[in-house]
Each structure stands twice: as C-alpha cells, then as structure tokens.
Amino acid sequence: MNNNTVTKRMEKNIKSDLKIFEKVILMEARIREIISDIWNDFKSLLKYGMEIRPDLQSKVEELEAREKIREVIAIYTYCWNSKDVEGILRIMTDDCEIIHGYPYKGVWKGKGEAREFFEGILKTAHERGLRLLNQEDKHYVTNVVIRIDKDMRHAKAHAYFLRASFGWKGNEEMAVISSGWYFFTIRREGEEWKIMQMRIERCFESEPFKVKQYLL
C-alpha cells in the first residue's frame, strides 16, 4: 500500500469523524435549546402571579378549583400506573391535545388519537424496544405550580415527573428510572376540571438495571 492510498484513507476517516462530531454538536445545541425553552415556560408561569380574588367566596372557589386540579393530575398518574386508558380519557376534554418530545415525538389530537397514544405506550411500546416487557410504573408528579385565570374557566399547571419502572428484559427483572416535565392546560366543564392539553418533555431515562421486586 503506497503513501497516497494511506493518506486518502486517513482523509476519508477524518472527514467521517468530522461529520459525526458536527452531528453531535448540533444535537447538543438542540438539546440546550429545548431545555432553555422548557425553563422559559416554567419561569413565564411563575411570573404570571395568582389572580387577586375580590372577596372571600371567590377565594374559596379558587382553593376548591386548585384542589380539584391537583386531584385530576393525581388521578392521571394512578390511571397511568394501572394502565387504565379509559380512566385517563375520562379526565380529558373531547378536543384534547397531547404533545410529546423524545422518544415518542409527535402530536395527538382528540380522544381517538389520545387513546392510540396511551395504548401505544402502556400496552405495545415494549414491542418497539421503548419499554420493558410487562413494565409496571410508579409515576410521580411533583412541584406542581397552578395558575387559574380570572374567570376560573381555564388553568395551567407545570410540574416535574419521576417514574420508577419495573419489568423484564430477557429472563431478568430490571428497573428503569426516567424524569422530565409536564405542562398541562386544564379547562373547567361544568363542575369538573379536565385536561385540555398535555405536553410531556423527558429529561433523561436510565439504562435498565437489575432490581429485586417485593411488591408492585
């Protein structure tokens, strides 16, 4: 092999490495941009102060609304944990919208598409290598910040989530931990509050690791 051939191969390898490096840099820049957008969304909600209610009755009504909204979010997590898709759909509006970042990237509109979204995660995602076999989740939503509009018809809620999951990979019991953010838009329908829009951004997910289960 002459020197020219070696040089050309080295140049080809260098160009290939540079392309990979450029892709990594672009990906990191995109991740930083997404995280910046997420924090800006959080901060914008914090800057938007709570509405000043003029009298005791309206203050009590807001407290009641806040409790109902928190319960809706809690019901959502319990339904997720038990793979109760119908239960999730009951607390969503007919014109609901789900926006999900990586790895399920997409937008789902209406209850029909919402059903496909949740069934695709909770019941069939393991077939695509996105969940463990027979995965059971413990889904926690915390640090919830709620802002309700002046007319008490719409609300926004931002929160962190932490999910500890257990399942099977091959013949081994494994666990996965993931974390991220939820952005809810919630609408009042009669006496009920329902999720109108849900945006989910995942921050990280661990590789599966061995675990010993005691109780699901």
ChimeraX attribute file (.defattr): number of C-alpha atoms within 10 A of each C-alpha:
attribute: neighborCount
match mode: 1-to-1
recipient: residues
	/A:1	5
	/A:2	6
	/A:3	8
	/A:4	9
	/A:5	10
	/A:6	11
	/A:7	11
	/A:8	11
	/A:9	12
	/A:10	12
	/A:11	12
	/A:12	12
	/A:13	12
	/A:14	12
	/A:15	12
	/A:16	12
	/A:17	12
	/A:18	12
	/A:19	12
	/A:20	12
	/A:21	12
	/A:22	12
	/A:23	12
	/A:24	12
	/A:25	12
	/A:26	12
	/A:27	12
	/A:28	12
	/A:29	12
	/A:30	12
	/A:31	13
	/A:32	12
	/A:33	11
	/A:34	15
	/A:35	14
	/A:36	12
	/A:37	12
	/A:38	16
	/A:39	12
	/A:40	12
	/A:41	13
	/A:42	17
	/A:43	11
	/A:44	11
	/A:45	17
	/A:46	14
	/A:47	8
	/A:48	9
	/A:49	11
	/A:50	13
	/A:51	14
	/A:52	9
	/A:53	13
	/A:54	8
	/A:55	8
	/A:56	9
	/A:57	10
	/A:58	14
	/A:59	14
	/A:60	12
	/A:61	13
	/A:62	19
	/A:63	12
	/A:64	11
	/A:65	20
	/A:66	19
	/A:67	11
	/A:68	16
	/A:69	24
	/A:70	17
	/A:71	13
	/A:72	20
	/A:73	23
	/A:74	16
	/A:75	15
	/A:76	22
	/A:77	21
	/A:78	18
	/A:79	17
	/A:80	20
	/A:81	18
	/A:82	13
	/A:83	18
	/A:84	16
	/A:85	19
	/A:86	12
	/A:87	15
	/A:88	21
	/A:89	21
	/A:90	13
	/A:91	19
	/A:92	23
	/A:93	19
	/A:94	16
	/A:95	13
	/A:96	22
	/A:97	21
	/A:98	21
	/A:99	16
	/A:100	18
	/A:101	14
	/A:102	11
	/A:103	9
	/A:104	16
	/A:105	10
	/A:106	11
	/A:107	15
	/A:108	18
	/A:109	17
	/A:110	16
	/A:111	18
	/A:112	13
	/A:113	15
	/A:114	22
	/A:115	16
	/A:116	12
	/A:117	20
	/A:118	20
	/A:119	16
	/A:120	15
	/A:121	17
	/A:122	20
	/A:123	16
	/A:124	15
	/A:125	17
	/A:126	17
	/A:127	12
	/A:128	10
	/A:129	9
	/A:130	12
	/A:131	22
	/A:132	22
	/A:133	19
	/A:134	14
	/A:135	20
	/A:136	20
	/A:137	22
	/A:138	16
	/A:139	20
	/A:140	16
	/A:141	20
	/A:142	15
	/A:143	10
	/A:144	14
	/A:145	16
	/A:146	20
	/A:147	20
	/A:148	21
	/A:149	12
	/A:150	13
	/A:151	9
	/A:152	15
	/A:153	14
	/A:154	18
	/A:155	23
	/A:156	20
	/A:157	22
	/A:158	23
	/A:159	17
	/A:160	19
	/A:161	21
	/A:162	19
	/A:163	18
	/A:164	15
	/A:165	20
	/A:166	26
	/A:167	21
	/A:168	18
	/A:169	18
	/A:170	9
	/A:171	6
	/A:172	12
	/A:173	18
	/A:174	21
	/A:175	23
	/A:176	20
	/A:177	17
	/A:178	16
	/A:179	18
	/A:180	16
	/A:181	20
	/A:182	19
	/A:183	21
	/A:184	21
	/A:185	20
	/A:186	26
	/A:187	21
	/A:188	17
	/A:189	11
	/A:190	7
	/A:191	8
	/A:192	12
	/A:193	23
	/A:194	25
	/A:195	28
	/A:196	23
	/A:197	20
	/A:198	21
	/A:199	16
	/A:200	19
	/A:201	22
	/A:202	18
	/A:203	17
	/A:204	12
	/A:205	14
	/A:206	10
	/A:207	10
	/A:208	18
	/A:209	13
	/A:210	14
	/A:211	13
	/A:212	10
	/A:213	11
	/A:214	5
	/A:215	4
	/A:216	8
